[in-house]
Structure formats: structure tokens, C-alpha cells
């Protein structure tokens, strides 16, 4: 049990990260200075050209100076956004179509490598300026400019090389700390030693890699998504009723760490599967293993496990996946035995791991699908859940009708 004093001190120390917030606002002011400097240099270049005093070398040097200013401004943006996101607090840009691609998986190692490569680019522009104006640059300056540039390149290469093993080590550390109840951990270990290889439940094994992007791709492929969807491609204007703030919260994938559930409810064609897959992709990017299947496919999988006498082992094996997605709940009613299997799945993962479900009917009508098992199942499912309602016409039907009208 943790010492309350130690816990309070830890939280207080962690809260001091907000002392860095004014530093990033200072960098925003520096960004404004570079905007002023850019337009001042641009105006000077225009006046020189209009006055006929601009030589080809002058124009080239002036353009390189403008490029230099823009690259440094880009470096500032990377430090402001990426640094604030990494070291101070999350920026809620999820679902925004202009969210930078790298922001979803930014960390201190990635940020360092990107800064190093940006510095190499800026150094390259400075070195090019020296060579363009070589007649007015001393050999001493050229020599040291080249040496410094090579030092920047070497530093960036070393940082890139070191970041791979560090990220891989971090991912393995997160996997090692995945919560597993003690009794279940012992049972799982004993089953691994006693079960024949052919009877063990199939699981997608992801080998450790040094490339974090490769790890993410492996998790996405192993999830079994019907297609890759992202939140940025979801047409938020199509549903008539839609909680966009809830989607922004869910886009952070924090609900997986909190072992909460998500239920998307709405008529067919309103984007429930799109959102479920997109959140699954976000969870994969956050380092979580995910499995996707329709309700009928999950029913078949659990029924096969029960018939083989290994239903408990199958449910335990699914604990390796912090997020399971059950699509199309309610499209086909289940018999009492199959409904009991779904209850076992929901009850087993209650407060232990997350579920995302999509359904064409609200939880109050799930007795039409699961019969007497529905009240106990929905009670556990909704206890720690974000329920997102989507109202509107079918997106597919709308497109078909539009195509027919054309």
C-alpha cells in the first residue's frame, strides 16, 4: 500500500510541470518576432527588385534567408506543440482534420530526433548561403561552417539510433506492467505449461521491434479491422445528433488505460463502425493490442471455445488485449446459450479491460437480442461506459440516392 505522504508529494512534484507553460507562451512571442522578420526581409527584397538594384546573387541569398526564417519558425512550432504535449499537458486536437500526424504518437525521443533533423536542415541552408556568397566568405568561415554542419548531422544520426532501442524498451515496459489479477496470472502460467500447443487459444504474437511505427502497424494488422479508418475522415456534419466533445475525449485513447467501455448507438449507416475502428487504431497507436470482430463472429469464436472445453482459457487469453471491439450488436438475435456466452465475456472484462460495442438499438432494448441475460449484461457494460448516440440517415443510402439523382 502506498504511503499517503509519498503519494501527495509525488502529485505535487508532477504538478510543477505547469511551471513550464509560460516558457511555451514565450516561444509563441518569439514566433511573432520571426513573422515580423520574414515580412521585413520580404519587403526589402521587393524594394530592391523594383529599384533594379537586386543582383542574382542577392536574390538567391535573400530567398535563402526567407527559407531560413521559415525553417526556424517551423522548429519553434514543433517545440511549442510537441514539447507542451509531451511535458506539460495533452492538447485536445483529436478529431480535428488539421491535427499533425506526428502528434498522436509524440514522445520525448521522437521530439528530440525531429528537432535534430530540423536543426540539420537549418544548418544546411546556412552552409548553402556561405557557398552562394563564397567570394565574400573567408576560407576559415567555410571550414568551420562545414565542420559544424557535419557535427549536427552526426548528432542527429546518434539521436535517431538511440531513440529506437529506448522506445522499444518503453513499449516492453508498458506491456510488462499490464494489469493481470494475481490468481489469473498463476492460472494462465500453469495452463501454458500443461496445455498442448494445439489446444492453446490462438493469439497474435507481436515480436519486439526497434521501430515504433512498425510496432504500431503490426498491432493494427493483428487487430483484424475490416478497413483502416481514422477519426479525421469521419464526417461530423452528417449525424443530426452527435456529441463531438465525447469523441474528442475518446480520441485520446485514455479510456483504455482507465478500463472503460464505449457504446455507439444509432441507426445503420451513421458511422458507428467507422468510429469504433478509428478508436481501435488510436488505441494501437497508443501501444495497446486490439481485436475487432462482429457480434456474430464473437459468438462463433466463444461457441467454438465452449465446445472445445476451453472457454475459461479463451477469456483469459483475451486479457492480453486491453481493447475488444464488438460490431453490429443487435443485427441478429441470439439464443439463450449464445447470450450467456456474451454475458461471460462482458462479466469477465468488467473493470478489467475495455470493450467498444456498436448497436442499432439502445441498451434498454437489448433484451430483444440477448433475452433474460440483457439486464445483468448492460448493467456491467454501462457502469463504466461512454455511450455515444448518433442520429441521422444512412450515409451509404444518402450517397446512393445522390448518385442515382445525378
C-alpha positions in Angstrom: 0.0 0.0 0.0 1.3 3.4 -0.9 2.3 5.9 1.7 -0.2 8.9 1.5 2.6 11.4 2.2 4.7 10.0 -0.6 1.7 10.0 -3.0 0.9 13.6 -2.2 4.5 14.6 -2.7 4.6 12.8 -6.0 1.5 14.5 -7.2 2.8 17.9 -6.1 6.1 17.3 -7.9 4.2 16.3 -11.0 2.1 19.4 -10.8 5.2 21.5 -11.1 5.3 20.7 -14.8 2.8 23.6 -15.2 5.7 26.0 -14.4 6.9 25.3 -18.0 3.7 26.6 -19.5 4.9 30.3 -19.6 8.0 29.1 -21.4 5.9 27.9 -24.3 3.9 31.2 -24.4 7.3 32.9 -24.6 8.1 30.8 -27.6 4.8 31.9 -29.1 6.0 35.5 -28.8 9.3 34.5 -30.5 7.2 33.1 -33.3 5.7 36.5 -33.7 9.1 38.1 -33.9 10.1 35.7 -36.8 6.8 36.6 -38.6 7.8 40.2 -38.4 11.4 39.4 -39.5 10.1 37.4 -42.5 7.9 40.2 -43.9 10.6 42.8 -43.3 13.1 40.8 -45.3 10.5 40.1 -48.0 9.6 43.9 -48.3 13.3 44.7 -48.6 13.7 42.2 -51.4 10.7 43.6 -53.2 12.0 47.1 -53.0 15.5 46.1 -54.2 14.0 44.2 -57.2 11.7 47.1 -58.1 14.6 49.6 -57.9 16.7 47.4 -60.2 19.5 47.0 -57.6 19.0 43.3 -56.9 21.6 41.0 -58.5 21.0 37.3 -59.0 23.3 36.5 -56.0 21.4 39.0 -53.8 18.0 37.5 -54.7 19.3 34.0 -54.1 20.7 35.0 -50.7 17.6 36.9 -49.8 15.3 33.9 -50.7 17.6 31.5 -48.7 17.3 33.9 -45.7 13.5 33.8 -46.0 13.7 30.0 -46.1 15.9 30.1 -43.1 13.4 32.2 -41.2 10.5 29.8 -42.1 12.5 26.7 -41.1 13.3 28.2 -37.7 9.7 29.2 -37.3 8.7 25.6 -38.1 11.2 24.4 -35.4 9.6 26.7 -32.9 6.1 25.3 -33.7 7.5 21.8 -33.2 8.9 22.7 -29.8 5.8 24.6 -28.8 3.2 22.0 -29.7 5.2 18.8 -29.3 7.0 20.0 -26.1 3.8 21.2 -24.5 2.0 17.9 -25.4 4.9 15.8 -24.1 6.0 17.6 -20.9 3.0 19.7 -19.7 -0.5 18.6 -20.8 -2.4 16.9 -23.5 -3.7 19.1 -26.3 -7.2 18.1 -27.3 -6.9 18.1 -31.1 -8.4 14.7 -31.6 -10.9 14.7 -34.4 -9.6 17.9 -35.9 -8.7 17.5 -39.6 -5.6 19.6 -39.2 -4.1 17.6 -36.4 -0.4 16.9 -37.2 0.3 13.3 -37.9 3.2 13.1 -35.5 1.2 14.5 -32.6 -0.7 11.3 -32.0 2.5 9.4 -31.1 4.8 12.2 -29.9 7.2 11.5 -27.1 10.4 13.0 -25.8 12.6 10.7 -28.0 10.6 11.4 -31.2 10.7 15.1 -30.4 14.4 15.1 -29.9 15.0 13.4 -33.3 12.7 15.7 -35.1 14.4 18.7 -33.6 17.8 17.4 -34.5 16.8 16.8 -38.1 15.2 20.3 -38.3 18.5 21.8 -37.0 20.4 19.9 -39.7 18.1 21.4 -42.3 18.6 24.9 -40.9 22.4 24.3 -40.9 22.2 23.2 -44.5 20.6 26.4 -45.5 23.2 28.5 -43.6 26.0 26.5 -45.3 24.4 27.0 -48.7 24.3 30.7 -48.1 28.0 30.6 -47.4 28.8 28.8 -50.7 26.5 31.1 -52.7 28.3 34.1 -51.4 31.7 32.3 -51.5 33.6 35.4 -52.8 32.7 37.3 -49.6 33.2 34.4 -47.2 36.6 33.5 -45.7 38.1 30.0 -46.0 38.1 29.9 -42.2 34.4 30.5 -42.0 33.7 27.9 -44.8 35.8 25.3 -43.0 34.2 25.8 -39.6 30.7 26.1 -41.1 31.2 22.6 -42.8 32.6 21.1 -39.6 29.7 22.4 -37.5 27.2 21.1 -40.1 28.8 17.7 -40.0 28.6 17.7 -36.2 24.9 18.4 -36.4 24.5 15.5 -38.9 26.4 13.2 -36.6 24.4 14.3 -33.6 21.1 13.7 -35.4 22.2 10.2 -36.5 23.2 9.3 -33.0 19.9 10.5 -31.5 17.9 8.6 -34.2 19.9 5.4 -33.5 19.4 5.8 -29.7 15.7 6.6 -29.8 14.8 3.2 -31.4 16.0 1.0 -28.5 14.7 3.4 -25.9 11.2 3.5 -27.5 11.2 -0.3 -27.8 12.3 -0.6 -24.1 9.4 1.7 -23.1 6.8 -0.3 -25.1 8.1 -3.5 -23.5 7.9 -1.8 -20.0 4.2 -0.9 -20.7 3.4 -4.4 -21.7 5.1 -5.8 -18.6 3.0 -3.5 -16.4 -0.3 -4.6 -17.9 -2.7 -5.3 -15.1 -3.5 -9.0 -14.6 -5.1 -10.3 -11.4 -2.7 -12.5 -9.4 -4.9 -15.6 -9.4 -5.4 -15.3 -13.1 -1.8 -14.8 -13.7 -1.0 -18.0 -11.9 -3.7 -19.9 -13.8 -2.5 -18.6 -17.1 1.1 -19.6 -16.4 0.1 -23.2 -15.4 -2.1 -23.6 -18.4 0.8 -22.5 -20.7 2.8 -25.3 -19.2 0.2 -28.1 -19.2 -2.0 -27.4 -22.3 -0.9 -29.0 -25.6 0.2 -26.5 -28.2 -2.8 -27.3 -30.4 -5.3 -26.5 -27.7 -4.0 -23.2 -26.7 -6.1 -20.3 -27.8 -4.8 -18.5 -30.9 -3.2 -15.2 -30.2 -1.5 -12.7 -32.4 2.1 -12.6 -31.2 3.9 -9.3 -32.0 7.7 -9.6 -31.9 9.6 -6.8 -30.3 10.9 -4.3 -32.8 13.1 -1.2 -32.6 10.8 0.8 -34.9 7.8 2.3 -33.0 5.9 2.8 -36.3 6.5 -0.8 -37.3 5.1 -1.9 -33.8 2.0 0.2 -34.4 1.5 -1.3 -37.9 1.8 -4.8 -36.5 -0.8 -4.1 -33.9 -3.2 -2.6 -36.5 -2.7 -5.6 -38.8 -3.2 -8.1 -35.9 -6.4 -6.3 -34.8 -8.4 -7.6 -37.7 -10.1 -4.4 -38.7 -12.3 -4.7 -41.9 -10.6 -1.5 -43.2 -8.4 1.2 -41.7 -10.4 4.2 -40.6 -9.3 7.4 -38.8 -11.2 10.0 -36.8 -10.1 12.8 -39.1 -12.0 11.2 -42.0 -15.3 11.0 -40.2 -17.9 13.4 -41.5 -19.0 15.0 -38.2 -21.6 17.1 -40.1 -23.6 14.0 -41.3 -25.2 12.8 -38.0 -28.0 15.1 -36.8 -27.3 14.4 -33.2 -23.7 13.8 -32.2 -21.5 14.5 -29.1 -18.3 15.9 -30.6 -16.8 16.6 -27.2 -17.2 13.0 -26.2 -15.5 11.9 -29.4 -12.6 14.3 -28.7 -12.1 12.8 -25.3 -12.3 9.2 -26.6 -9.8 10.1 -29.3 -7.1 10.4 -26.7 -7.5 6.6 -26.0 -7.3 7.3 -22.3 -10.5 5.2 -21.8 -8.4 2.0 -22.5 -6.0 2.8 -19.6 -9.0 3.5 -17.4 -10.6 0.2 -18.5 -13.8 2.0 -19.5 -16.2 0.9 -22.2 -17.6 2.7 -25.2 -21.0 2.1 -26.8 -22.0 3.6 -30.1 -25.8 3.5 -30.7 -27.6 4.6 -33.8 -29.4 3.6 -37.0 -27.4 1.8 -39.7 -25.1 3.9 -41.8 -24.5 6.7 -39.3 -20.8 5.9 -38.8 -20.7 3.6 -35.8 -18.3 1.1 -37.2 -16.1 3.9 -38.6 -15.8 5.4 -35.2 -15.2 2.1 -33.5 -12.4 1.2 -35.9 -10.9 4.7 -35.7 -10.7 4.5 -31.9 -9.2 1.0 -32.2 -6.5 2.4 -34.5 -5.8 5.2 -31.9 -5.5 2.5 -29.2 -3.0 0.7 -31.4 -1.0 3.9 -31.8 -1.1 4.3 -28.0 0.6 0.9 -27.7 -2.5 -1.3 -26.9 -3.3 -4.6 -28.5 -6.8 -4.6 -30.0 -9.2 -7.3 -31.5 -12.1 -6.5 -33.8 -15.0 -8.8 -34.8 -18.7 -8.6 -35.4 -21.1 -9.9 -32.8 -21.8 -12.9 -34.9 -18.0 -13.6 -35.2 -17.5 -13.3 -31.5 -20.4 -15.6 -30.9 -18.9 -18.2 -33.2 -15.5 -17.8 -31.5 -16.8 -18.2 -28.0 -19.1 -21.1 -29.0 -16.1 -23.0 -30.5 -14.1 -22.4 -27.3 -17.0 -23.7 -25.2 -17.4 -26.8 -27.4 -13.7 -27.5 -27.1 -13.9 -27.2 -23.3 -11.6 -24.2 -23.1 -13.9 -21.2 -22.7 -12.2 -20.0 -19.5 -8.8 -20.3 -21.2 -10.2 -18.3 -24.2 -11.5 -15.5 -21.9 -8.2 -15.4 -20.1 -6.2 -15.3 -23.4 -8.3 -12.2 -24.4 -7.0 -10.4 -21.4 -3.8 -9.9 -23.4 -5.9 -7.4 -25.5 -6.8 -4.3 -23.5 -9.5 -3.5 -26.0 -12.0 -5.7 -27.8 -14.4 -4.3 -30.4 -17.8 -6.0 -30.9 -19.5 -4.6 -34.0 -23.2 -4.9 -35.1 -24.8 -5.9 -31.8 -28.5 -6.3 -32.4 -28.5 -7.1 -36.1 -29.1 -10.8 -35.3 -30.8 -12.1 -32.1 -29.0 -14.9 -30.2 -30.3 -18.0 -28.5 -30.1 -18.3 -24.7 -26.8 -20.3 -24.8 -25.1 -17.7 -27.0 -26.4 -14.8 -25.0 -24.9 -16.5 -21.9 -21.5 -16.5 -23.7 -21.7 -12.8 -24.3 -22.6 -12.3 -20.6 -19.5 -14.3 -19.7 -17.4 -12.1 -21.9 -18.8 -8.8 -20.5 -18.6 -10.0 -16.9 -15.1 -11.3 -17.3 -13.8 -8.0 -18.7 -15.8 -5.9 -16.1 -13.4 -3.3 -14.6 -10.5 -5.4 -16.0 -10.3 -4.3 -19.7 -12.2 -2.2 -22.3 -14.9 -3.0 -24.8 -16.2 -1.0 -27.7 -19.7 -2.0 -29.0 -21.8 -0.7 -31.8 -25.5 -1.3 -31.9 -28.6 -0.2 -33.8 -30.7 -0.1 -30.6 -30.3 1.4 -27.2 -29.2 -0.7 -24.2 -32.8 -0.7 -22.9 -33.8 -2.8 -25.9 -31.0 -5.4 -25.7 -33.4 -7.9 -24.3 -34.6 -8.3 -27.9 -31.2 -9.6 -28.7 -29.9 -11.3 -25.5 -33.1 -12.2 -23.7 -33.0 -12.6 -19.9 -29.2 -12.0 -19.9 -29.6 -8.5 -21.1 -30.2 -6.6 -17.8 -27.2 -8.1 -16.0 -25.0 -7.6 -19.1 -25.9 -4.0 -19.7 -25.6 -3.2 -16.0 -21.9 -4.2 -16.1 -21.3 -2.8 -19.5 -22.8 0.7 -18.8 -21.3 1.1 -15.3 -18.0 2.5 -16.7 -19.0 3.5 -20.2 -19.2 6.4 -22.6 -22.5 6.0 -24.5 -22.4 8.0 -27.8 -25.7 8.3 -29.7 -25.7 9.0 -33.4 -28.9 10.2 -35.1 -29.4 10.6 -38.8 -30.0 8.9 -42.1 -27.7 6.3 -43.5 -24.6 7.7 -45.1 -24.5 4.9 -47.6 -28.1 5.4 -48.6 -27.6 9.1 -48.9 -24.6 8.6 -51.3 -26.6 6.0 -53.3 -29.6 8.3 -53.6 -27.3 11.2 -54.7 -25.6 9.1 -57.3 -29.0 7.9 -58.6 -30.2 11.6 -58.8 -27.0 12.5 -60.8 
